[in-house]
Amino acid sequence: MSQVGSLKAIACKNIKVKRLELGISQAQLAQSTKLTVHYLSKLERNPQNLTLDTLENIASALGVSVFELLDQGHPPHVKLSKNSMEAIDLVIRLLQAHKASSGR
């Protein structure tokens, strides 16, 4: 699995963990993110289609930062290499640049 694939897998597992911690159904999360239940369900099982915009949207709806969703603390069995941590830093910088350029 590529570094980006690993990050997507971690983020999607964390989305599900956080959603369940908050007691939010997929339907509730879909409504607050304007995504479909089908998409969220598929995303939680197979993170290949996760984009930065979608990750930011879901993080906002869950009341967490994108970094928290990329954190290896959830789930504990997923380990990140130094290269993966560098990729996380790059993703965060890209999100910040995207926000700045779009005026959000």
C-alpha positions, 0 to 999 in steps of 0.5 A: 500500500502506498503512503497516500493509501495508508493515510487514507486507510487511517483517516477512514478508520478514524472517521468511523471511530470518531463517528461511533464515539459521537453516536452519529449514524452514517445518515446523520453524517451524510446529512451534515456533509452533503454526502450520501450514506452509500458513499460514507459506507463505502468510504469506511470500508474502502478508502480509495476515493477519499479526497482532501476536500472530503476529508476536510468536510467530514472533519468539520462535521465531526468537530475535529481537525484533519490532523486528528483524522490522520492521527495514528492513535486511532486505531492503535494497530496502524503504525506510520513510518517516518515517510508517512508522517512526512506525507501527513505534514505535506497534506496539512500544508496542502490543505492550508494552502487550499484554504488560503487560496479559496478564501475560507 
